[in-house]
């Protein structure tokens, strides 16, 4: 069964709309994280989840379309199929969706780092409030900070 170019374009246009919306949500989320607005964070998390579910649903639809057209689900296979179609507007939509996905992924990574740093600050403050001794934090084999205070073992049996 041949690939329906018109249907694929419609799905990609819907992806672009949702990716634009997701980018706006991620910007608002970053602001809410900086301001520590819990209600806004919860609302935005719900909106983000809905938006991502829509994008994932369409990704499954596109994958089914490609498989039905005889293509395999392998890295680079869909890009190869898009290049073979020789439709400049389809190729432009495909590129725009991929750029939008990477941009949203980068924004989400930044927001994750903000959350991680906030969590570290809260944990340090809680240690101070609890009166716990500040143990030196060293980097472990995974590259993450670990508290190794009080450990003086030289070897394990």
Backbone bond lengths (Angstrom), bond angles and torsions (degrees), N, CA, C in turn:
res aa  C-N    CA-C-N  psi(-1)  N-CA   C-N-CA  omega(-1)  CA-C   N-CA-C  phi
1 X - - - 1.450 - - 1.534 108.42 -
2 X 1.324 118.55 127.84 1.466 120.33 -178.12 1.532 111.83 -69.71
3 X 1.307 114.00 155.80 1.454 121.56 -179.98 1.532 109.56 -73.06
4 X 1.316 117.70 128.92 1.459 122.44 178.97 1.529 108.80 -81.23
5 X 1.319 116.24 101.59 1.457 122.09 -176.69 1.528 110.82 -64.95
6 X 1.324 116.45 -40.81 1.472 119.28 -179.48 1.525 111.25 -63.59
7 X 1.333 116.71 -43.29 1.473 120.54 179.09 1.534 109.83 -64.40
8 X 1.331 116.64 -41.35 1.465 121.05 179.45 1.532 110.57 -62.91
9 X 1.319 116.86 -41.23 1.469 120.36 177.81 1.527 111.00 -62.19
10 X 1.327 116.12 -41.99 1.470 120.18 179.23 1.527 110.33 -61.85
11 X 1.337 116.49 -44.40 1.472 120.16 179.09 1.530 110.82 -62.93
12 X 1.325 116.98 -41.30 1.462 120.50 -179.97 1.524 111.49 -67.20
13 X 1.331 117.17 -38.57 1.466 120.20 176.92 1.529 111.00 -63.96
14 X 1.335 116.41 -38.88 1.470 120.32 176.09 1.525 110.59 -65.66
15 X 1.333 116.33 -37.80 1.471 120.22 176.41 1.526 110.56 -60.96
16 X 1.323 116.46 -43.75 1.463 120.59 -179.18 1.528 110.34 -61.06
17 X 1.323 116.99 -42.58 1.467 120.79 177.85 1.523 110.70 -60.97
18 X 1.337 116.28 -47.35 1.465 119.43 -178.97 1.522 112.33 -69.07
19 X 1.334 117.85 -34.17 1.463 120.22 177.99 1.529 111.07 -68.31
20 X 1.323 116.49 -36.08 1.463 120.17 175.69 1.526 109.38 -64.45
21 X 1.330 115.99 -44.42 1.465 120.75 177.97 1.530 110.71 -63.16
22 X 1.338 116.57 -42.68 1.465 120.77 179.43 1.522 111.14 -62.91
23 X 1.309 117.28 -40.07 1.463 121.13 177.43 1.524 110.91 -60.94
24 X 1.327 116.46 -42.72 1.470 120.51 177.32 1.524 111.01 -63.42
25 X 1.327 116.53 -41.68 1.471 120.81 178.38 1.520 110.02 -62.09
26 X 1.328 116.96 -43.47 1.464 120.60 -179.21 1.523 111.61 -64.92
27 X 1.331 117.37 -36.10 1.471 120.54 175.44 1.527 110.45 -64.31
28 X 1.336 116.15 -45.60 1.465 120.05 177.76 1.526 111.03 -63.36
29 X 1.334 115.98 -37.10 1.463 120.49 179.06 1.528 110.28 -63.26
30 X 1.327 117.15 -42.30 1.467 120.38 179.20 1.518 110.61 -61.39
31 X 1.335 116.66 -42.03 1.458 121.08 177.70 1.521 110.60 -63.67
32 X 1.333 116.74 -44.56 1.467 121.02 179.63 1.524 110.85 -63.67
33 X 1.326 117.06 -36.42 1.468 120.23 178.07 1.532 110.69 -66.62
34 X 1.314 116.39 -41.30 1.466 120.05 178.75 1.520 111.10 -64.70
35 X 1.348 115.28 -38.63 1.465 120.04 -179.59 1.530 112.81 -84.77
36 X 1.319 115.38 -6.75 1.474 122.73 -179.10 1.531 111.59 56.50
37 X 1.310 115.60 44.48 1.462 122.84 179.12 1.526 109.24 -91.85
38 X 1.337 115.46 95.05 1.460 120.72 -174.83 1.523 113.44 -60.71
39 X 1.322 117.62 -40.93 1.467 119.57 -179.11 1.527 110.71 -65.38
40 X 1.316 117.26 -41.80 1.463 120.59 178.30 1.526 110.37 -65.35
41 X 1.318 117.24 -39.76 1.464 121.28 179.68 1.523 110.26 -62.08
42 X 1.324 116.90 -43.52 1.464 120.37 -179.85 1.526 111.39 -65.41
43 X 1.313 116.84 -43.15 1.466 121.33 179.05 1.529 110.11 -62.50
44 X 1.320 116.34 -45.97 1.458 121.27 -178.44 1.528 111.48 -66.67
45 X 1.324 116.95 -34.84 1.469 120.28 177.98 1.526 110.17 -63.15
46 X 1.322 115.98 -39.73 1.458 120.38 178.04 1.533 110.70 -65.86
47 X 1.322 116.62 -44.98 1.466 121.10 178.39 1.530 110.91 -62.22
48 X 1.329 115.35 -41.59 1.463 120.79 -179.89 1.522 110.30 -62.99
49 X 1.315 116.87 -42.67 1.457 121.57 179.63 1.529 111.43 -61.73
50 X 1.327 116.57 -44.14 1.461 121.30 179.01 1.521 111.04 -61.68
51 X 1.309 115.69 -44.43 1.462 121.59 -179.24 1.534 110.83 -63.76
52 X 1.309 116.84 -43.93 1.464 121.55 -179.39 1.525 110.37 -65.87
53 X 1.317 117.65 -39.04 1.465 120.62 177.90 1.521 111.29 -61.43
54 X 1.324 117.10 -39.19 1.471 120.81 177.73 1.533 110.69 -63.91
55 X 1.311 115.96 -43.39 1.467 120.61 -179.99 1.529 109.90 -65.09
56 X 1.326 117.00 -42.96 1.469 121.04 179.60 1.530 111.07 -64.30
57 X 1.322 116.64 -39.76 1.465 120.71 179.27 1.536 110.28 -60.78
58 X 1.329 115.76 -46.13 1.460 119.26 179.25 1.528 111.64 -67.56
59 X 1.320 117.55 -31.86 1.468 120.27 176.73 1.527 110.02 -62.45
60 X 1.319 116.09 -40.56 1.473 119.93 177.03 1.525 110.94 -65.45
61 X 1.338 116.57 -39.83 1.469 120.43 177.87 1.529 110.62 -62.63
62 X 1.333 116.49 -43.79 1.462 120.08 179.80 1.527 110.42 -64.69
63 X 1.326 116.63 -42.63 1.458 120.06 179.28 1.532 110.39 -61.16
64 X 1.321 117.06 -41.69 1.469 120.86 178.46 1.527 110.41 -62.98
65 X 1.329 116.14 -40.86 1.466 119.81 178.18 1.528 111.36 -60.63
66 X 1.325 116.79 -43.32 1.458 120.74 -179.71 1.526 111.01 -66.55
67 X 1.327 116.06 -42.79 1.471 120.22 179.79 1.527 109.84 -63.92
68 X 1.335 116.51 -44.06 1.468 120.36 178.60 1.529 111.86 -61.90
69 X 1.325 116.17 -27.77 1.465 121.18 178.98 1.528 111.81 -85.26
70 X 1.347 117.43 -0.54 1.462 121.11 175.49 1.515 116.01 98.97
71 X 1.318 117.51 8.10 1.470 120.41 178.40 1.516 109.87 -91.70
72 X 1.322 115.31 154.99 1.458 120.90 178.68 1.520 109.77 -94.67
73 X 1.334 114.78 154.59 1.467 119.41 176.17 1.526 107.16 -89.83
74 X 1.317 114.99 87.06 1.460 122.61 177.08 1.519 107.71 -136.71
75 X 1.309 115.10 155.44 1.461 119.86 179.27 1.531 109.77 -58.61
76 X 1.330 114.27 129.59 1.451 120.33 177.60 1.523 114.92 86.16
77 X 1.334 117.25 -12.06 1.460 120.66 -177.24 1.532 112.24 -67.75
78 X 1.333 116.64 -40.79 1.460 119.69 -179.32 1.532 110.78 -68.73
79 X 1.337 116.53 -39.64 1.459 120.14 177.68 1.527 110.22 -61.54
80 X 1.310 115.67 -39.36 1.461 121.37 178.45 1.531 109.88 -63.09
81 X 1.325 116.58 -42.97 1.465 121.02 179.23 1.525 110.93 -64.10
82 X 1.320 116.92 -42.01 1.473 121.24 179.61 1.533 109.77 -63.08
83 X 1.330 116.82 -41.05 1.468 120.79 179.33 1.527 111.29 -65.32
84 X 1.333 117.07 -34.78 1.466 121.52 -179.77 1.527 112.56 -69.11
85 X 1.320 117.23 -27.19 1.465 120.97 -175.06 1.529 111.71 -69.24
86 X 1.305 118.14 -26.81 1.466 122.19 177.52 1.529 112.81 61.05
87 X 1.321 116.32 41.92 1.470 121.55 176.60 1.525 106.83 -118.09
88 X 1.341 117.64 105.30 1.472 120.78 -175.87 1.531 113.60 -57.75
89 X 1.330 118.19 -37.53 1.465 119.32 -178.74 1.534 110.65 -69.80
90 X 1.328 117.35 -36.21 1.467 120.94 176.58 1.526 110.17 -65.99
91 X 1.318 116.12 -43.77 1.469 120.40 179.34 1.524 111.11 -63.43
92 X 1.328 116.85 -38.47 1.466 120.44 178.65 1.529 110.56 -66.13
93 X 1.325 116.63 -42.37 1.472 120.17 177.17 1.520 110.52 -62.04
94 X 1.319 117.33 -43.43 1.472 122.42 -179.24 1.530 110.23 -60.21
95 X 1.347 115.73 -45.59 1.474 119.85 179.29 1.522 110.68 -63.57
96 X 1.327 116.18 -43.22 1.469 120.36 -178.36 1.525 111.13 -62.62
97 X 1.322 117.39 -39.25 1.467 121.20 177.66 1.527 110.07 -65.07
98 X 1.327 117.15 -44.73 1.467 119.92 -179.46 1.525 112.00 -64.47
99 X 1.321 116.71 -39.15 1.472 120.50 176.69 1.525 109.72 -64.70
100 X 1.333 116.90 -43.56 1.464 121.23 178.29 1.515 112.64 -61.69
101 X 1.327 116.02 -40.58 1.470 119.80 178.34 1.521 111.29 -62.60
102 X 1.324 116.39 -46.71 1.473 120.10 179.53 1.527 111.13 -63.23
103 X 1.334 116.77 -40.53 1.456 120.86 179.82 1.529 110.86 -62.58
104 X 1.324 116.54 -46.01 1.472 120.44 179.18 1.528 111.01 -65.07
105 X 1.320 116.35 -37.61 1.462 120.21 177.53 1.525 110.34 -62.30
106 X 1.326 116.67 -43.31 1.469 120.63 178.10 1.530 111.20 -63.34
107 X 1.345 116.58 -43.11 1.465 120.47 178.44 1.534 110.23 -61.28
108 X 1.324 116.80 -42.78 1.461 120.83 -178.83 1.528 110.83 -66.10
109 X 1.319 116.72 -36.66 1.471 120.86 177.50 1.529 110.13 -63.33
110 X 1.329 116.38 -42.69 1.473 120.45 178.41 1.521 109.88 -61.91
111 X 1.335 117.02 -45.21 1.468 120.18 179.10 1.519 111.07 -62.16
112 X 1.315 116.95 -37.36 1.467 120.87 176.82 1.520 111.68 -62.71
113 X 1.323 116.62 -37.71 1.467 120.64 177.90 1.523 110.78 -67.62
114 X 1.336 116.48 -37.98 1.467 120.08 177.22 1.523 109.40 -61.78
115 X 1.328 116.71 -44.39 1.470 121.39 178.70 1.525 110.09 -61.99
116 X 1.319 116.72 -44.54 1.463 121.22 -178.97 1.530 111.53 -61.66
117 X 1.329 116.82 -44.12 1.467 119.99 179.16 1.530 111.22 -66.58
118 X 1.320 116.58 -38.35 1.469 119.97 177.49 1.522 110.55 -63.23
119 X 1.315 116.07 -41.93 1.468 120.74 179.30 1.527 110.92 -62.71
120 X 1.323 116.96 -41.15 1.462 120.27 177.71 1.524 110.99 -61.98
121 X 1.356 116.38 -43.36 1.465 119.94 179.52 1.531 110.66 -62.87
122 X 1.324 116.17 -43.99 1.469 120.29 179.92 1.520 110.23 -62.20
123 X 1.330 117.62 -43.45 1.465 120.60 179.64 1.527 111.71 -63.16
124 X 1.325 117.25 -39.39 1.462 120.15 178.15 1.524 110.69 -66.39
125 X 1.332 116.18 -41.77 1.469 119.74 177.84 1.525 110.98 -63.74
126 X 1.322 116.92 -40.36 1.470 120.95 179.22 1.531 110.19 -64.57
127 X 1.323 117.32 -38.11 1.470 120.32 176.32 1.521 110.77 -61.74
128 X 1.323 116.91 -40.42 1.470 121.24 178.74 1.518 109.78 -65.30
129 X 1.340 116.88 -45.93 1.471 121.29 -179.51 1.522 111.00 -61.60
130 X 1.326 116.04 -39.73 1.470 120.73 179.94 1.524 112.10 -74.73
131 X 1.328 116.78 -12.24 1.453 120.38 -179.35 1.513 112.84 77.35
132 X 1.322 116.82 22.32 1.455 119.70 -179.71 1.521 109.99 -77.83
133 X 1.315 113.48 147.06 1.450 121.30 -179.51 1.531 108.97 -68.35
134 X 1.322 114.22 136.34 1.458 118.07 176.05 1.516 109.21 -74.58
135 X 1.293 115.24 114.36 1.459 120.80 178.25 1.518 107.82 -94.49
136 X 1.291 117.00 146.44 1.467 118.02 179.47 1.525 110.86 -66.15
137 X 1.296 115.43 137.12 1.456 120.42 175.92 1.515 108.51 -98.35
138 X 1.301 115.68 126.33 1.455 122.13 178.88 1.518 108.39 -121.79
139 X 1.293 116.11 160.64 1.455 119.78 178.40 1.522 109.10 -86.52
140 X 1.320 115.52 129.67 1.459 121.36 178.65 1.518 111.15 -87.86
141 X 1.321 115.54 -172.20 1.459 121.14 -176.96 1.528 112.56 -65.78
142 X 1.336 116.78 -22.62 1.469 119.84 179.49 1.522 111.78 -86.52
143 X 1.324 118.35 -5.02 1.453 121.75 -179.65 1.511 113.85 88.59
144 X 1.326 117.50 2.05 1.465 121.84 179.86 1.523 108.95 -98.49
145 X 1.332 114.32 155.36 1.458 119.40 178.16 1.514 110.10 -71.16
146 X 1.323 115.73 133.58 1.459 121.75 175.04 1.515 108.26 -131.68
147 X 1.309 115.10 147.63 1.452 120.10 177.50 1.521 108.15 -90.29
148 X 1.323 116.70 117.51 1.447 121.14 -177.01 1.526 112.47 -112.69
149 X 1.315 117.30 14.82 1.455 120.30 -177.75 1.509 112.40 -60.85
150 X 1.293 117.13 136.87 1.453 122.76 176.21 1.499 114.06 83.44
151 X 1.275 118.69 -1.73 1.452 121.67 178.51 1.511 109.20 -96.43
152 X 1.315 116.10 113.51 1.445 119.66 -178.29 1.517 111.92 -123.05
153 X 1.331 117.62 22.85 1.460 118.81 -177.24 1.530 109.57 -75.29
154 X 1.310 114.42 141.97 1.459 120.35 -179.33 1.541 109.47 -94.55
155 X 1.331 114.92 -36.53 1.463 118.50 -179.03 1.525 109.07 -151.46
156 X 1.304 115.89 161.98 1.463 121.31 175.60 1.506 109.84 -104.69
157 X 1.315 114.14 145.42 1.465 118.10 -179.11 1.510 110.97 -79.84
